Amino acid sequence: MGRKILFITTDQQRFDSLGCNGNPFCRTPNIDALARTGINYVRAYNQNTVCMPARSTMLTGQYVRTHGVFANGVPLPEDAPSFAQYLKDKAGYKTALIGKAHFEPAFDPAFKYRENARQRDGDYGPWRGFDYAVHAMHTANFRGQPVGHYGRWLKAKNREVFDAWPPLLNAAPGGDTGAPETSNHAIPRELYHTDWLADLAVEWLGSLDADEDWMLWLSFPDPHHPWDPPASELSRCDWRDLPLPDGLPRSEEELRKILAQKPAHWLAYYDGTFANIEGGPMNFTPRQLSHDNIREINAKVHVMNELVDDAVGRVMAKVKARGWDADTDVLFTTDHGELQGDFGFVYKGPFHVDALMRLPFIWRPAPNAKVAQAIVEQPVEQTDLAATMCAIAGVAQASNRWNRPTLPPQCAPLQALHRRPGCKARPCPSATTVHASARFANGIASFPVMVFTSARSIATAYC
């Protein structure tokens, strides 16, 4: 019996959204516990600032230039590499994907893509290397049609709730302040997708034999817009109590001065003359945002993140109840971030700043591996995830498929991690890292323009 892998992802979550990363407004004790007993990578970056390219990188271990999904709406080829398939083939793992996939275009009423046709056909796997695959998106209902297995389930379970789902990719005002794509969502918490996915994860874990090795990718659609957590949970964070974000200039004059220093599309987006097609709804212009809109969006994001943390706690409790905790590696990250008022913007798009590129990235190694807790400042990337899963499972990387060489022997994963907590990581001898960085003239943000690293698991950034 080997190591188990619980891979947890969210969608559109900032690095600074967690208590362990300094957030004073959002309570995330279960995720914080993973960081406290594991490795918190505080300079982790994605390969793209929108969903499909970043998620395709996580599945394949490849850069965008290799897997080819350069934008939302470009499907990942059906024969693309999958770390899940590799773990099945090389180590006999049972595999599951429960939640958001988004390797293929999501809103597909003609069911051109298999990812969408699967819910229509009652197909729960196998698919892309996962024995069991159940999909959920940010909405259950898109123009009256169920989205994903979750949408079909909710339509059958409670048609009234299904029909009343707040619109996605529509900046119509809502909530308390008229914020775009925001709702005081009258959905019972037990029907909300975060709790539904946790239920399915607990059920799947309960179906496994005690001695089976498994990998579960639990992929929550939140805190991606629409910002619509169950109304019953809104008391967790009152928007009226929130300060404005540090990255938001306090006057229109100051904001325009800053945006004018950026590439032309920044100010054009603010004024509504640049269409941020991949980043948010077409009927949204950042200039329309009020300060209270930003406060309310941020409060709802904090609530969504707290609900995800509750779900993580439930799943971890199931892992412990099955007697697997000591042999289970837990990885937590996201695909990209969210602007949440920085520079006067919300949503995402072609803006290469920390808010969108710097990720929460936590690895809690299996306690039986005896790996010391640490905070790692060496840059790591989403391309490192597939290699790390291979290292955990004890199998060689598929360098011919992932365009990544095998781990150098002097950087054997895990053994290399025995260092004192909190120290800065240093590059392993075989790694080459070029980290070009830039700082805005106003001093608001610094960001990586590009990060190039040699192929490695995230463990080897600490050897």
C-alpha positions in Angstrom: 0.0 0.0 0.0 1.5 3.3 -1.1 0.7 7.0 -0.7 -2.7 8.5 -1.4 -3.2 11.9 -3.1 -5.9 14.4 -2.4 -5.5 17.3 -5.0 -7.8 20.2 -4.1 -8.3 23.2 -6.4 -10.5 26.2 -6.5 -11.2 28.7 -9.3 -10.2 32.3 -9.4 -8.7 32.5 -5.9 -6.0 35.0 -4.9 -2.9 34.1 -3.0 -3.9 36.5 -0.2 -7.3 35.0 0.2 -6.3 32.6 3.0 -5.6 33.2 6.6 -2.2 31.4 6.3 -1.3 34.0 3.6 -2.3 37.0 5.7 -6.0 37.5 5.1 -7.6 39.0 8.2 -11.2 38.9 7.0 -11.7 35.3 5.9 -11.5 32.3 8.2 -9.9 29.3 6.6 -8.7 27.1 9.5 -8.7 23.8 7.6 -6.6 25.1 4.7 -4.4 27.0 7.2 -3.8 23.7 9.0 -2.5 22.1 5.7 0.0 25.0 5.5 0.9 24.8 9.2 1.8 21.1 8.9 3.1 21.2 5.4 4.9 23.3 2.8 3.5 26.7 1.8 4.9 27.9 -1.5 4.6 31.7 -1.4 5.9 32.4 -4.9 3.8 30.0 -7.0 2.7 31.1 -10.4 0.3 30.0 -13.1 0.9 29.5 -16.8 -2.1 31.7 -17.9 -4.5 34.1 -16.3 -7.7 32.4 -17.4 -9.2 29.0 -16.7 -8.8 26.6 -19.6 -5.1 27.1 -20.3 -4.2 27.0 -16.6 -6.3 23.9 -16.0 -4.9 22.1 -19.1 -1.4 22.7 -17.7 -2.3 21.2 -14.4 -3.7 18.0 -16.0 -0.9 17.6 -18.6 2.1 19.0 -16.9 2.8 21.0 -20.1 3.3 24.6 -20.9 0.6 26.3 -23.0 2.9 26.3 -26.0 2.9 22.5 -25.8 -0.7 21.5 -24.9 -2.0 24.2 -27.2 -4.9 25.6 -25.1 -3.9 29.2 -25.4 -7.3 30.7 -24.5 -10.7 29.9 -23.1 -12.7 28.3 -25.9 -9.8 26.3 -27.3 -10.4 22.6 -26.4 -7.6 20.4 -25.0 -7.1 17.5 -27.4 -8.8 14.3 -26.2 -5.5 12.4 -26.5 -3.5 15.0 -24.4 -1.4 13.6 -21.5 -3.1 13.2 -18.2 -1.3 12.7 -14.9 -4.3 10.7 -13.7 -4.0 8.2 -16.6 -0.3 8.0 -15.9 -0.9 7.2 -12.2 -3.4 4.5 -13.2 -1.1 2.9 -15.8 2.2 3.1 -13.8 1.1 2.7 -10.2 -2.5 1.2 -10.3 -4.2 4.2 -8.7 -7.9 4.6 -8.5 -8.6 8.1 -9.8 -11.5 10.5 -9.6 -12.2 14.1 -10.7 -15.1 15.6 -8.8 -16.0 19.2 -9.7 -14.9 21.7 -12.3 -12.8 20.3 -15.2 -13.0 22.9 -18.0 -10.6 21.3 -20.4 -13.1 21.9 -23.1 -15.5 24.9 -23.8 -18.1 24.9 -21.1 -21.2 26.4 -22.6 -22.0 24.1 -25.5 -25.7 23.7 -26.1 -25.1 21.5 -29.1 -23.0 19.1 -27.0 -20.1 19.3 -29.5 -17.6 18.5 -26.8 -17.5 15.3 -24.8 -17.0 17.1 -21.5 -20.5 18.6 -21.9 -22.2 15.7 -23.5 -21.2 13.4 -20.6 -23.9 14.9 -18.3 -26.6 14.5 -21.0 -25.6 10.8 -21.5 -25.3 10.0 -17.8 -21.6 9.3 -18.3 -19.6 9.2 -15.0 -16.4 7.8 -16.3 -13.9 6.7 -17.3 -12.8 10.0 -18.9 -9.3 11.5 -19.4 -7.7 9.0 -17.0 -10.3 9.4 -14.3 -12.2 6.3 -13.3 -15.0 8.5 -12.0 -15.6 12.0 -13.3 -18.4 14.3 -12.2 -18.6 17.9 -13.4 -19.9 21.1 -11.8 -19.5 24.7 -13.0 -20.2 28.1 -11.5 -23.8 27.9 -12.5 -26.3 25.1 -12.7 -28.4 26.7 -15.4 -27.2 28.5 -18.5 -30.1 29.9 -20.6 -32.4 27.2 -19.2 -30.1 24.3 -19.9 -28.4 22.3 -17.1 -24.7 22.7 -16.9 -22.6 19.7 -15.9 -23.7 16.8 -13.8 -24.5 19.2 -11.0 -27.0 21.2 -13.1 -28.8 18.0 -14.2 -28.9 16.8 -10.6 -30.2 20.2 -9.3 -32.9 20.4 -12.0 -34.2 17.0 -10.9 -33.8 17.7 -7.2 -35.4 21.2 -7.0 -36.6 22.8 -10.2 -37.5 26.1 -8.5 -33.9 26.6 -7.3 -32.5 25.5 -10.7 -34.7 28.0 -12.5 -33.8 30.8 -10.1 -30.0 30.4 -10.4 -28.3 33.9 -10.8 -27.0 34.5 -14.3 -23.4 33.9 -15.3 -21.4 36.2 -17.5 -24.0 38.9 -17.2 -23.1 42.2 -15.4 -26.7 43.0 -14.4 -26.7 44.6 -10.9 -27.6 42.6 -7.9 -26.9 42.0 -4.2 -27.2 44.9 -1.8 -25.2 47.5 -3.8 -26.1 46.7 -7.4 -22.7 45.1 -7.9 -22.3 43.2 -11.2 -22.9 39.5 -11.3 -23.7 39.5 -7.6 -26.6 37.9 -5.8 -28.1 37.3 -2.4 -28.7 33.8 -3.5 -31.8 32.1 -2.0 -30.5 28.6 -2.3 -30.4 26.1 0.6 -26.8 25.6 1.5 -27.1 21.8 1.1 -28.0 22.3 -2.5 -25.1 24.7 -3.3 -22.3 23.1 -5.5 -19.6 23.4 -2.8 -21.4 21.2 -0.4 -22.7 18.9 -3.2 -19.1 18.3 -4.3 -17.9 17.6 -0.7 -20.8 15.1 -0.4 -19.7 13.3 -3.6 -16.0 13.3 -2.4 -16.9 11.8 0.9 -19.1 9.2 -0.8 -16.3 8.2 -3.3 -13.7 7.9 -0.6 -16.1 5.7 1.3 -16.5 3.4 -1.7 -12.8 2.5 -1.9 -11.2 -0.6 -0.4 -9.0 0.1 2.6 -5.8 -0.9 0.9 -6.3 0.8 -2.4 -4.1 3.7 -3.6 -6.1 6.6 -4.9 -5.9 10.1 -6.3 -8.8 12.4 -6.0 -8.9 15.8 -7.8 -11.6 17.7 -5.9 -12.2 20.9 -7.9 -14.4 23.6 -6.5 -15.9 26.2 -8.9 -15.8 28.9 -6.3 -14.9 31.7 -5.6 -15.2 32.4 -9.4 -18.1 34.7 -10.3 -21.1 34.9 -10.2 -20.6 36.1 -6.6 -23.6 34.2 -5.2 -23.0 32.2 -2.0 -26.1 31.0 -0.2 -27.8 34.0 1.4 -28.0 32.1 4.7 -24.2 32.4 4.9 -23.7 36.1 4.2 -23.5 37.0 7.9 -20.0 35.5 7.9 -18.7 38.7 6.4 -20.5 42.0 6.2 -19.4 44.1 3.3 -20.0 47.2 5.3 -17.2 46.3 7.6 -14.6 45.8 4.9 -11.9 48.4 3.9 -11.2 49.0 0.3 -8.3 47.0 -1.2 -4.8 48.3 -0.9 -4.4 48.0 -4.7 -7.3 50.4 -5.4 -6.3 54.0 -6.0 -8.6 56.3 -4.0 -9.4 58.9 -6.7 -10.4 58.8 -10.3 -7.5 61.0 -11.2 -4.9 58.8 -9.5 -6.4 55.7 -11.1 -6.3 57.1 -14.6 -2.8 58.2 -14.1 -1.7 54.7 -13.1 -3.7 53.0 -15.9 -2.2 55.3 -18.5 1.3 54.0 -17.6 0.2 50.4 -18.6 -0.3 48.9 -22.0 -3.2 50.6 -23.8 -5.8 47.9 -23.2 -5.7 48.6 -19.4 -7.2 52.1 -19.7 -9.4 51.0 -22.6 -10.9 48.2 -20.5 -11.6 50.7 -17.7 -13.4 53.0 -20.1 -15.2 50.1 -21.9 -13.5 50.4 -25.3 -11.5 47.1 -24.9 -13.6 43.9 -24.8 -12.2 41.6 -22.1 -13.8 38.6 -23.8 -12.1 35.9 -21.8 -12.1 37.7 -18.5 -15.7 38.6 -17.7 -19.1 39.6 -19.1 -19.3 41.6 -22.3 -21.7 44.1 -20.7 -19.3 45.1 -17.9 -17.2 48.3 -17.8 -14.9 48.7 -14.7 -15.6 52.4 -14.6 -19.2 51.6 -13.5 -17.9 50.1 -10.2 -18.6 51.9 -6.9 -16.5 51.4 -3.8 -19.4 49.7 -2.2 -19.7 47.3 -5.2 -16.1 46.3 -4.6 -16.7 45.8 -0.9 -19.7 43.6 -1.5 -18.0 41.5 -4.1 -15.0 41.0 -1.8 -17.3 40.1 1.1 -19.0 37.4 -1.0 -15.7 36.1 -2.1 -14.7 35.7 1.5 -17.9 33.8 2.2 -17.4 31.5 -0.8 -13.8 30.8 0.4 -15.0 30.0 3.9 -17.5 27.5 2.5 -14.7 25.9 0.5 -12.7 25.6 3.7 -15.6 24.0 5.5 -15.8 21.4 2.7 -12.0 20.8 2.9 -12.5 20.1 6.6 -15.3 17.6 5.9 -13.2 15.7 3.3 -10.1 15.6 5.5 -12.3 14.2 8.3 -13.3 11.4 6.0 -9.7 10.7 5.1 -8.9 10.4 8.8 -11.9 8.3 9.5 -10.8 5.8 6.9 -7.4 5.6 8.6 -5.5 7.1 5.6 -4.4 10.5 6.9 -0.8 9.4 7.7 -0.3 8.2 4.2 -2.1 10.9 2.3 -0.5 13.8 0.5 -2.7 16.9 0.2 -2.1 19.6 -2.4 -4.2 22.8 -2.5 -4.0 25.4 -5.2 -6.1 27.3 -7.9 -6.0 28.0 -11.6 -5.6 31.8 -11.4 -6.5 34.8 -9.2 -9.0 37.6 -9.2 -8.5 41.4 -9.4 -11.1 42.1 -6.6 -10.8 45.9 -7.0 -7.1 46.2 -7.7 -6.5 49.0 -10.3 -10.3 49.6 -10.2 -10.9 46.2 -11.9 -12.8 43.0 -11.0 -12.7 39.7 -12.9 -9.5 38.5 -14.7 -8.0 38.9 -18.2 -4.7 39.9 -19.9 -3.3 41.7 -16.8 -0.1 40.1 -15.6 -0.1 41.0 -12.0 0.2 39.2 -8.7 -3.6 39.3 -8.2 -4.0 37.0 -11.2 -0.7 35.1 -11.4 0.4 34.5 -7.8 -1.4 31.4 -6.5 -2.2 29.9 -3.1 -0.1 26.7 -3.3 0.2 24.3 -0.4 1.5 20.8 -0.1 0.9 18.8 3.0 3.1 15.7 2.6 1.9 12.5 4.1 2.9 12.6 7.8 4.5 9.2 7.4 7.0 10.8 5.0 8.5 12.8 7.9 8.8 16.0 5.9 9.5 19.1 7.9 7.0 22.1 7.7 8.4 25.0 5.7 7.7 28.2 3.8 9.3 28.1 0.4 10.1 31.3 -1.5 11.7 29.7 -4.5 9.3 30.2 -7.5 7.3 27.1 -8.5 4.7 26.7 -11.3 1.6 24.7 -12.2 3.8 22.6 -14.5 5.4 21.2 -11.4 2.2 19.5 -10.2 2.2 16.5 -12.5 5.9 15.8 -11.7 5.2 16.0 -8.0 2.3 13.6 -8.2 4.7 11.1 -9.9 7.2 11.6 -7.2 4.6 10.9 -4.5 3.5 7.8 -6.3 7.1 6.6 -6.7 7.0 6.5 -10.5 9.4 8.2 -13.0 8.1 11.2 -14.9 6.9 10.7 -18.4 9.5 13.0 -19.9 8.6 12.1 -23.5 4.9 13.1 -23.0 5.2 16.0 -20.6 8.3 17.5 -22.2 10.0 17.3 -18.9 13.2 15.2 -18.0 13.3 12.9 -15.0 14.2 14.2 -11.6 17.9 14.5 -11.2 19.2 12.0 -8.6 20.8 14.7 -6.4 17.3 16.2 -6.0 15.4 13.2 -4.9 12.0 14.4 -3.7 11.0 14.5 -0.1 14.4 13.6 1.3 15.5 17.0 0.1 12.9 18.8 2.2 14.4 18.3 5.7 15.3 21.9 6.5 14.3 24.2 9.3 10.8 25.7 9.1 10.5 29.1 7.6 13.9 29.2 5.9 14.2 30.5 2.3 14.5 27.7 -0.3 17.6 27.7 -2.5 17.6 26.4 -6.1 18.7 22.8 -6.5 22.1 22.5 -8.3 20.5 21.3 -11.6 17.8 23.9 -11.7 17.9 27.0 -13.9 15.6 29.8 -12.9 15.2 33.1 -14.7 12.7 35.3 -12.9 12.2 38.6 -14.7 10.3 41.0 -12.5 9.0 44.5 -12.9 7.5 47.0 -10.5 4.9 49.5 -11.4 5.9 53.1 -11.1 3.3 53.7 -8.5 4.6 50.9 -6.3 1.3 49.1 -6.1 2.4 45.7 -7.5 5.3 43.7 -8.7 4.9 40.7 -10.8 6.7 38.0 -12.8 6.9 38.8 -16.4 7.9 35.2 -17.2 9.3 32.4 -15.1 11.4 29.7 -16.7 12.4 26.7 -14.6 14.0 23.4 -15.4 11.7 20.4 -15.0 11.3 19.3 -11.4 8.7 18.4 -8.8 7.9 21.1 -6.3 9.9 19.2 -3.8 13.1 19.8 -5.7 12.8 23.6 -5.3 13.8 23.0 -1.7 16.8 20.7 -2.1 
